[in-house]
Amino acid sequence: MRGWTYERIGQDDQALADYNLALQKRFNFGGAYNNRGTLYLRKAALQSALDDFTAATKYAPNMYIAHANRGRVLAMTKDFDGALAEFATAIEIDPNAAQAVVFRCEAYV
C-alpha cells in the first residue's frame, strides 16, 4: 500500500491522504484502518486511533495486529480490562503474536 510507504519515509500527510483515499474507494478495508490508526497513534490522536482500530477489527476480525493495536490504545486510556481482552483475542488468533504478548506485558506495568 502506497500510504504505508509514505509513512515509512516520514511523509505522514501524504500517507494520511492515501489511507483516506483507499477508505473512500473501499470502506471495509481493514488493513487501511489499521495502518491509519497506527499513524494516528504516533501522533497521539488516541480517539481517532481507537476508532480506526475498532473499524479494523470489525472489517478484518482475524487481523491479530488490529486487536493488539486496539488493546494498546485502551491501555493508554486506562481501560485495562478492555485492553487485556483485546490482547487475549490477538493471541487467540495468532498464538505466535509476539507484539500482542509484549503489549499485554506493558499493560501490567
C-alpha positions as a Markdown table, in Angstrom:
| # | Residue | x | y | z |
|---|---|---|---|---|
| 1 | Met | 0.0 | 0.0 | 0.0 |
| 2 | Arg | 1.4 | 3.4 | -1.0 |
| 3 | Gly | 0.2 | 5.0 | 2.2 |
| 4 | Trp | 2.4 | 2.6 | 4.2 |
| 5 | Thr | 5.4 | 3.5 | 2.1 |
| 6 | Tyr | 4.8 | 7.3 | 2.6 |
| 7 | Glu | 4.5 | 6.7 | 6.3 |
| 8 | Arg | 7.8 | 4.8 | 6.4 |
| 9 | Ile | 9.7 | 7.7 | 4.7 |
| 10 | Gly | 8.2 | 10.3 | 7.0 |
| 11 | Gln | 5.6 | 11.8 | 4.7 |
| 12 | Asp | 2.7 | 11.4 | 7.1 |
| 13 | Asp | 0.4 | 13.9 | 5.4 |
| 14 | Gln | 0.7 | 12.1 | 2.1 |
| 15 | Ala | 0.2 | 8.7 | 4.0 |
| 16 | Leu | -2.9 | 10.0 | 5.6 |
| 17 | Ala | -4.3 | 11.2 | 2.3 |
| 18 | Asp | -3.6 | 7.8 | 0.7 |
| 19 | Tyr | -5.3 | 5.9 | 3.6 |
| 20 | Asn | -8.3 | 8.2 | 3.3 |
| 21 | Leu | -8.5 | 7.7 | -0.4 |
| 22 | Ala | -8.3 | 3.9 | 0.0 |
| 23 | Leu | -11.1 | 4.0 | 2.5 |
| 24 | Gln | -13.2 | 6.2 | 0.2 |
| 25 | Lys | -12.8 | 3.6 | -2.5 |
| 26 | Arg | -13.3 | 0.6 | -0.2 |
| 27 | Phe | -14.9 | 1.5 | 3.2 |
| 28 | Asn | -14.4 | -2.0 | 4.6 |
| 29 | Phe | -10.6 | -2.2 | 4.0 |
| 30 | Gly | -9.5 | -3.4 | 7.5 |
| 31 | Gly | -5.8 | -3.0 | 6.6 |
| 32 | Ala | -6.2 | 0.6 | 5.7 |
| 33 | Tyr | -8.0 | 1.3 | 9.0 |
| 34 | Asn | -5.2 | -0.4 | 10.9 |
| 35 | Asn | -2.5 | 1.5 | 9.1 |
| 36 | Arg | -4.2 | 4.8 | 9.5 |
| 37 | Gly | -4.8 | 4.0 | 13.2 |
| 38 | Thr | -1.0 | 3.5 | 13.7 |
| 39 | Leu | -0.4 | 6.9 | 12.1 |
| 40 | Tyr | -2.9 | 8.5 | 14.5 |
| 41 | Leu | -1.4 | 6.6 | 17.4 |
| 42 | Arg | 2.1 | 8.0 | 16.6 |
| 43 | Lys | 0.5 | 11.5 | 16.6 |
| 44 | Ala | -1.2 | 10.8 | 19.9 |
| 45 | Ala | -4.6 | 11.2 | 18.4 |
| 46 | Leu | -5.9 | 8.4 | 20.6 |
| 47 | Gln | -9.6 | 8.7 | 19.9 |
| 48 | Ser | -9.0 | 8.6 | 16.1 |
| 49 | Ala | -6.6 | 5.7 | 16.5 |
| 50 | Leu | -9.2 | 3.8 | 18.6 |
| 51 | Asp | -11.9 | 4.5 | 16.1 |
| 52 | Asp | -9.7 | 3.2 | 13.3 |
| 53 | Phe | -8.6 | 0.1 | 15.2 |
| 54 | Thr | -12.2 | -0.6 | 16.1 |
| 55 | Ala | -13.2 | -0.4 | 12.4 |
| 56 | Ala | -10.2 | -2.6 | 11.5 |
| 57 | Thr | -11.4 | -5.3 | 14.0 |
| 58 | Lys | -14.9 | -5.1 | 12.5 |
| 59 | Tyr | -13.9 | -5.4 | 8.9 |
| 60 | Ala | -10.9 | -7.8 | 9.4 |
| 61 | Pro | -11.8 | -9.7 | 12.6 |
| 62 | Asn | -8.9 | -12.1 | 12.2 |
| 63 | Met | -6.2 | -9.4 | 11.9 |
| 64 | Tyr | -4.5 | -10.0 | 15.2 |
| 65 | Ile | -2.4 | -6.8 | 15.0 |
| 66 | Ala | -5.6 | -4.7 | 14.8 |
| 67 | His | -6.8 | -6.2 | 18.1 |
| 68 | Ala | -3.3 | -5.7 | 19.6 |
| 69 | Asn | -3.2 | -2.1 | 18.5 |
| 70 | Arg | -6.7 | -1.5 | 19.8 |
| 71 | Gly | -5.6 | -3.0 | 23.1 |
| 72 | Arg | -2.6 | -0.6 | 23.2 |
| 73 | Val | -4.9 | 2.4 | 22.9 |
| 74 | Leu | -7.3 | 1.0 | 25.5 |
| 75 | Ala | -4.4 | 0.5 | 27.9 |
| 76 | Met | -3.2 | 4.1 | 27.2 |
| 77 | Thr | -6.6 | 5.4 | 28.1 |
| 78 | Lys | -6.6 | 3.3 | 31.3 |
| 79 | Asp | -9.2 | 0.8 | 30.1 |
| 80 | Phe | -7.1 | -2.2 | 31.2 |
| 81 | Asp | -9.9 | -4.8 | 31.2 |
| 82 | Gly | -10.7 | -3.9 | 27.6 |
| 83 | Ala | -7.0 | -3.9 | 26.7 |
| 84 | Leu | -6.4 | -7.3 | 28.2 |
| 85 | Ala | -9.5 | -8.7 | 26.3 |
| 86 | Glu | -8.1 | -7.3 | 23.0 |
| 87 | Phe | -4.7 | -8.8 | 23.7 |
| 88 | Ala | -6.2 | -12.1 | 24.5 |
| 89 | Thr | -8.2 | -12.0 | 21.2 |
| 90 | Ala | -5.0 | -11.2 | 19.3 |
| 91 | Ile | -3.1 | -14.1 | 20.9 |
| 92 | Glu | -6.1 | -16.4 | 20.3 |
| 93 | Ile | -6.0 | -15.5 | 16.6 |
| 94 | Asp | -2.2 | -16.0 | 16.4 |
| 95 | Pro | -0.6 | -17.7 | 19.4 |
| 96 | Asn | 2.8 | -16.6 | 18.0 |
| 97 | Ala | 1.9 | -12.9 | 18.0 |
| 98 | Ala | 4.8 | -11.6 | 19.9 |
| 99 | Gln | 3.7 | -8.0 | 19.7 |
| 100 | Ala | 0.4 | -8.8 | 21.4 |
| 101 | Val | 2.3 | -10.5 | 24.2 |
| 102 | Val | 4.7 | -7.6 | 24.6 |
| 103 | Phe | 1.8 | -5.1 | 24.6 |
| 104 | Arg | -0.1 | -7.2 | 27.2 |
| 105 | Cys | 3.0 | -7.2 | 29.4 |
| 106 | Glu | 3.3 | -3.4 | 29.1 |
| 107 | Ala | -0.3 | -3.1 | 30.2 |
| 108 | Tyr | 0.6 | -4.7 | 33.5 |
| 109 | Val | 3.4 | -2.3 | 34.2 |
